Amino acid sequence: MRILVVEDEPTLAAQLAEGVREAGYAVDVAHNGLDAHFMGDTEPFDAVVLDLGLPQMDGITVLKKWRAAGRTMPVLILTARDNWHEKVAGIDAGADDYLTKPFHMEELLARLRALIRRAGGHASAELVCGPVTLDTRNNRVTVEGRALTLTSHEYRVLAYLMHHAGEVVSRSDLVEHIYAQDFDRDSNTVEVFIGRLRKKLPPGLIETVRGMGYRLANPQ
Amino acid sequence: MTLATLRGSLRFRLLLGTLFWIAATILVAGWGLGNMFRQHVELQFHAELKTHLDQLTAQLTLDGQGQPTLVMPLSDPRLNKPFAGLYWQIDGLASPGLPAIPALMRSRSLWDQVLRVPADTPASGEVHQHRITGPQGEMLGMAERSVRIDALPLRLIVAADEGLMIEPVARFNKELWLALGVLGLGLALAALVQVFVGLAPLRKLRAALGRVHRGEAQRMEGTFPAEIMPLVEEFNTVLARNAEVVERARTQAGNLAHALKTPLSVLANAAGGKDDALARLVTAHVEMARRQVDYHLARAQAAAAVRLPGARTPLEPVVDGLVRTMRRIHAGRNLELVAQPMPASLAFRGDAQDLQEMLGNLLDNASKWASRRVEIDAGIEQDRLVIRVDDDGKGIAAEQREAMLRRGVRADQQVPGSGLGLAIVDDLARMYGGQVVLANSPLGGLRATLILPAAQ
């Protein structure tokens, strides 16, 4: 899962990025409206945290441009102006939720999880695929009740596959959703993560669809 | 209407002034015209007497016995009809060897009467005028002159009833005053019409101001006469400047919020997750600061808006926007948000953002507490806009409701969001002269009733 954080205040942007990264997501940061618009328009993000008061292009405009271009990723608006006028304007521009500053990081993460879950059509915070359960609230993965220890990259790969259980996920899809933009990407490492996951998970759970990518078998 | 308010009425003052001048002009004109006519008739009367006297003089001669006689009788038929009002008489004047003989000759109209004339002997060629009492007690105008025919001194007298002169003057005066009366009445009516027509723009002005006051218009609409138009334009400028000031105050409040809250966020995040004394202190005070900022911002914005006349906000679009927003925000909770159909004419006499703020907080609060359903219903009751928000949650105990409307009290610290919600709503509503009433809902939870001034 890859998240775009848009915030112009450097300290807050760093705190947000750190908090979101600690929650198991890949994070990209934009500091102004123009960069934010470009990144959201060209990279496949699973969710966006968008501050409204941005230099160069305000958040509402950025959001409207994304929606007009057909970008449907869930967007959580972050605003200092705690009035309903702005909230309604934000929601009407295409936002999915809002949070007013100052906020608690836990609340932001909870909202973010809910948005990603809803976007994938999942009703529960726990994703289940056969014997494997992934709790998005605390990043815990269990196999038949037994806790599994995963590295952050392994977790991201598994989480993305579980959010898209039953679908074929291409290798490049995986690369784009588990790494931030500035990361040195190497699609071969995806195979390494898949290999490690296969050793930790019940055999046959991750199928290879030749020439296309991977798929989680036995979806519920 | 009392005398004092009458005296203060522009219409009354204009009418009074005009009517006074109309009356004065007509009186002076009537008096002047009457006088002129009477003088004219008098002159004519005396000219006629003189003509008769000249005729009498011309016809006078002496007969064979040396007695005066007329060559031809005078032509006016009134002279032959007894007491017809026109008379002549010839007196013999006293001279050496002759006594004065009154009424040596006289017109038939005098019958057996003699005109009693004052003793007076006009010099030759002079004509004297007198007023005397006639044969029937009436006043006569009289002209006389002295002539001497063959050394016989005679006095020639012609007299006429003054009634002949007074009667046409009286008739003329009667008709004159009738005509002037009609003229005065017409002028008064015209003045009345003029005052009403002339002051009509003032009524229009009042109507336009009324629309601004009732919130039906943001500025004074319509064209007015050149004398009033500058006033209207000035007033509209003031209204526009007011709106501008409010907008600027809003923007500044928003900027202040942004400037304050971003650092607060940084502080809160830095302290979050740590469990030492400093972190707890920072967290607690960041929360307190946030509430203070929210509370005073909301108040400042509302205070600015309440002073802005002419604000009118239709209710339906605001409700629609908020319901859309609530559905999105609470999308994960499977809530049923139902806005009962409401007439499009329902409107709030106040600012749109304030209505959004009040209704948004009520709806958000209801949505947080509801288990499945939130209903919104609105209508006009006793000329006020009444909006009810019902939820099917746990509700609030009656003794806690008062406290909920006070600043910063939360019924349950676990529910995320501002504890100021209901208090801000009540504060805002009170600034507009309205209020929030909390009660049990037929749905089982809380019913929050928002009462606000309605706009036509």
Boltz contact constraints between the chains, C-beta under 6 A:
constraints:
  - contact:
      token1: [A, 9]
      token2: [B, 262]
      max_distance: 6.0
  - contact:
      token1: [A, 11]
      token2: [B, 266]
      max_distance: 6.0
  - contact:
      token1: [A, 12]
      token2: [B, 262]
      max_distance: 6.0
  - contact:
      token1: [A, 12]
      token2: [B, 265]
      max_distance: 6.0
  - contact:
      token1: [A, 12]
      token2: [B, 266]
      max_distance: 6.0
  - contact:
      token1: [A, 15]
      token2: [B, 269]
      max_distance: 6.0
  - contact:
      token1: [A, 53]
      token2: [B, 258]
      max_distance: 6.0
  - contact:
      token1: [A, 80]
      token2: [B, 257]
      max_distance: 6.0
  - contact:
      token1: [A, 80]
      token2: [B, 258]
      max_distance: 6.0
  - contact:
      token1: [A, 80]
      token2: [B, 261]
      max_distance: 6.0
  - contact:
      token1: [A, 81]
      token2: [B, 254]
      max_distance: 6.0
  - contact:
      token1: [A, 81]
      token2: [B, 257]
      max_distance: 6.0
  - contact:
      token1: [A, 82]
      token2: [B, 294]
      max_distance: 6.0
  - contact:
      token1: [A, 83]
      token2: [B, 357]
      max_distance: 6.0
  - contact:
      token1: [A, 84]
      token2: [B, 356]
      max_distance: 6.0
  - contact:
      token1: [A, 84]
      token2: [B, 357]
      max_distance: 6.0
  - contact:
      token1: [A, 84]
      token2: [B, 360]
      max_distance: 6.0
  - contact:
      token1: [A, 85]
      token2: [B, 353]
      max_distance: 6.0
  - contact:
      token1: [A, 85]
      token2: [B, 356]
      max_distance: 6.0
  - contact:
      token1: [A, 87]
      token2: [B, 325]
      max_distance: 6.0
  - contact:
      token1: [A, 88]
      token2: [B, 321]
      max_distance: 6.0
  - contact:
      token1: [A, 88]
      token2: [B, 325]
      max_distance: 6.0
  - contact:
      token1: [A, 91]
      token2: [B, 325]
      max_distance: 6.0
  - contact:
      token1: [A, 91]
      token2: [B, 328]
      max_distance: 6.0
  - contact:
      token1: [A, 97]
      token2: [B, 329]
      max_distance: 6.0
  - contact:
      token1: [A, 101]
      token2: [B, 261]
      max_distance: 6.0
  - contact:
      token1: [A, 101]
      token2: [B, 265]
      max_distance: 6.0
  - contact:
      token1: [A, 102]
      token2: [B, 261]
      max_distance: 6.0
  - contact:
      token1: [A, 102]
      token2: [B, 264]
      max_distance: 6.0
  - contact:
      token1: [A, 102]
      token2: [B, 265]
      max_distance: 6.0
  - contact:
      token1: [A, 102]
      token2: [B, 268]
      max_distance: 6.0
  - contact:
      token1: [A, 102]
      token2: [B, 286]
      max_distance: 6.0
  - contact:
      token1: [A, 102]
      token2: [B, 290]
      max_distance: 6.0
  - contact:
      token1: [A, 105]
      token2: [B, 269]
      max_distance: 6.0
  - contact:
      token1: [A, 105]
      token2: [B, 272]
      max_distance: 6.0
  - contact:
      token1: [A, 114]
      token2: [B, 332]
      max_distance: 6.0
  - contact:
      token1: [A, 118]
      token2: [B, 332]
      max_distance: 6.0
